[in-house]
């Protein structure tokens, strides 16, 4: 299967869900006019509200169904009636009486399209950074699962920001069959000693490593703009299953990057470097080790 | 015979800890000013109090780069005892950048108040001058529909070397996370005249005063200690990597004694909706 994926990086208006939704609608319209037209559009973590909201999370959080219906509405307002696209978007979610930092994968389509609009999957951010400038555990609940799910464009998974800083999260996603991992982030820039911003260097090590180790495509969408002096480092990109960055966005600009994904590459890359198969073969032993660790600190 | 390549030990003599990619940091701060001032707050103009020192000079250069010189207003606010060099250096910045400039002499305002306080010592007089300058800066900003920009650096913030709710009060501050030595690096990179970068830093509140004289330690040495201190190095480790005990003590005492200056006033909490304790909304919400 071959399809086009776009990763867009935007500067949200702080806590202005409706304004951001309207801007996303405009983005849908513009990307629809592109050639080739993207089949999947990925938007960053908390793209509809901005990231640092503190107690404001409770003001702006929406149910996944509401966000889906709103996205469908602005999509239909900005593209022809027979159009369709899949979208990945980060938002603050109200679900089951709790707040989450979530990512949703949904199919959107016009009223004359034969494609059925639907929510494919919602991922609740699993690892909530609560250190230094981050305070997520104070304002949202953590997710309990990391899942892969089937889409029109291959089996996929979504991870949000710190999820990927723990190698176990993309590992679980790959073991569950993901061939494309969408990573949404809001990563504030810090440390200006090297050739590029410090946190960005880390992302540039992490994402190719994830792709290369598991033989998956990684589509990364990063927030941009400043919030209270903290600037996000964009740099959205698409990485192929050999860990090669196919396209990368600038650090601070609002823009989108786009690349073709040929899912045949997943099998080719995994055949050449069968790390995932080796992991699967060793899994029973690894599970035993993890069970031992989970019982308490191990000292030999 | 095996050859062993050993990693260098952390040393108090190394300036690597304070290394900064100046062009990258400048681009970042320019984006910061554009984003926070224009997009978040809806302003297009900035007012900078230009003292003739390196901090306010760098701030003016960053603002001119971010907003265009036609949108930057430099305000010189001399007191009658201010050094003539300060005025001259401020003018060098104005001329080099082509920004607007006004001079507001604060002597009458300061002396008018202090006429009834003949016993005020240098510290009180300095505070009155700093707060008077902020009255001017905010009013001149209001007059021009502009935002006042702060100029305080990380070293003086950590040392509490500023007048509370005066120098620290402008709503945006591009230099607040830069040590003084890093301010020098960025200033050289962006083109602040050498005469300004190389002169001894001074608050210029008292004739002949210098920052380093007030501190009892140079910025170069203080910044290295601060760098490790803020990263969590304890006293013993700082001594082990070569910092003198008296300098570690001096810096630690300065930081420990001024935490209050880096916070808003303390309000008594009575409810479970106490502002900034329970009711939490970010500054740009």
Interface residues (C-beta under 8 A of the other chain):
Chain A: X11 X14 X15 X52 X53 X54 X55 X56 X189 X192 X193 X194 X195 X196 X197 X225 X226 X227 X228 X229 X231 X252
Chain B: X19 X20 X21 X24 X25 X28 X31 X32 X35 X36 X39 X40 X172 X176 X278 X279 X280 X281 X282 X283 X284 X285
